[in-house]
Amino acid sequence: MAHEPEFTSIIKAKPLGGWYIELTETATGESVICDDLDEYMEKIEQMGAEYGPSMQVAWSVDPTVDKKIMDAYVLEIRGLMQKYQDEAGISQ
């Protein structure tokens, strides 16, 4: 049986451009909106403290996000995530 991830992170588009991430803890249903990756990293660190570094996060993109825009958001977020991993010494 597969292990359910502790968190879901959904990339969504802002109405006037840009993106945000909706972060949800699957066990409690608690959800927060993160307007940038700094805020996301702060929130997931706080919310995920009890799970430790092995917590699982399931990423997805809201279906209403335009594919071209989505690709740009995903590239931006991947780059920022890599930067955070490098700084934290957890690069793969």
C-alpha positions as CSV (number, residue, x, y, z in Angstrom):
1,M,0.0,0.0,0.0
2,A,1.4,3.4,-1.0
3,H,2.2,6.0,1.6
4,E,0.0,9.1,1.4
5,P,2.2,12.3,1.2
6,E,2.1,14.5,4.3
7,F,1.5,17.6,2.1
8,T,0.1,18.7,-1.2
9,S,1.4,21.7,-3.0
10,I,-0.6,23.1,-5.9
11,I,0.7,25.8,-8.1
12,K,-2.1,28.3,-9.0
13,A,-2.2,31.4,-11.1
14,K,-3.0,34.8,-9.7
15,P,-5.8,36.6,-11.6
16,L,-3.5,39.6,-12.5
17,G,-0.4,37.5,-13.3
18,G,2.1,35.6,-11.3
19,W,1.7,32.5,-9.2
20,Y,1.2,31.2,-5.7
21,I,1.3,27.9,-4.0
22,E,-1.5,26.4,-2.0
23,L,0.1,24.2,0.7
24,T,-2.1,21.7,2.5
25,E,-1.3,19.2,5.2
26,T,-3.2,16.1,4.2
27,A,-3.8,14.7,7.7
28,T,-5.5,17.8,9.1
29,G,-6.7,19.6,5.9
30,E,-4.9,22.8,7.1
31,S,-4.2,24.9,4.1
32,V,-2.1,28.1,3.6
33,I,-1.4,30.3,0.6
34,C,2.2,31.1,-0.1
35,D,2.9,34.1,-2.4
36,D,6.5,33.2,-3.0
37,L,9.0,30.5,-2.4
38,D,10.5,32.1,0.7
39,E,7.0,32.1,2.3
40,Y,6.5,28.5,1.1
41,M,9.8,27.3,2.6
42,E,9.0,29.0,6.0
43,K,5.4,27.5,6.1
44,I,6.4,24.0,5.1
45,E,9.2,24.1,7.7
46,Q,6.8,25.1,10.4
47,M,4.0,22.8,9.4
48,G,6.3,19.8,8.7
49,A,8.4,20.0,11.8
50,E,6.8,16.9,13.2
51,Y,7.5,14.8,10.1
52,G,11.2,15.6,9.8
53,P,13.3,15.8,6.6
54,S,11.7,12.6,5.1
55,M,8.3,14.2,4.7
56,Q,6.6,13.7,1.3
57,V,5.2,16.5,-0.8
58,A,2.9,15.8,-3.8
59,W,3.2,18.6,-6.3
60,S,0.5,19.5,-8.9
61,V,-0.6,22.4,-11.1
62,D,-4.2,23.7,-11.1
63,P,-5.8,22.8,-14.4
64,T,-6.9,26.4,-15.0
65,V,-3.3,27.5,-15.3
66,D,-2.3,28.1,-18.9
67,K,0.3,25.5,-20.1
68,K,2.8,28.1,-21.3
69,I,2.5,30.0,-18.1
70,M,2.6,26.8,-16.0
71,D,5.9,25.7,-17.7
72,A,7.5,29.1,-16.8
73,Y,6.2,28.8,-13.1
74,V,7.5,25.3,-12.8
75,L,11.0,26.3,-14.1
76,E,11.1,29.2,-11.8
77,I,10.0,27.1,-8.8
78,R,12.5,24.3,-9.6
79,G,15.3,26.8,-9.8
80,L,14.4,28.4,-6.5
81,M,14.0,24.9,-4.9
82,Q,17.4,23.9,-6.2
83,K,18.9,27.1,-4.7
84,Y,17.3,26.3,-1.3
85,Q,18.5,22.7,-1.4
86,D,22.0,23.8,-2.3
87,E,22.0,26.3,0.6
88,A,20.7,23.7,3.0
89,G,23.2,21.1,1.8
90,I,20.6,18.7,0.7
91,S,21.2,18.7,-3.1
92,Q,20.5,15.4,-4.9
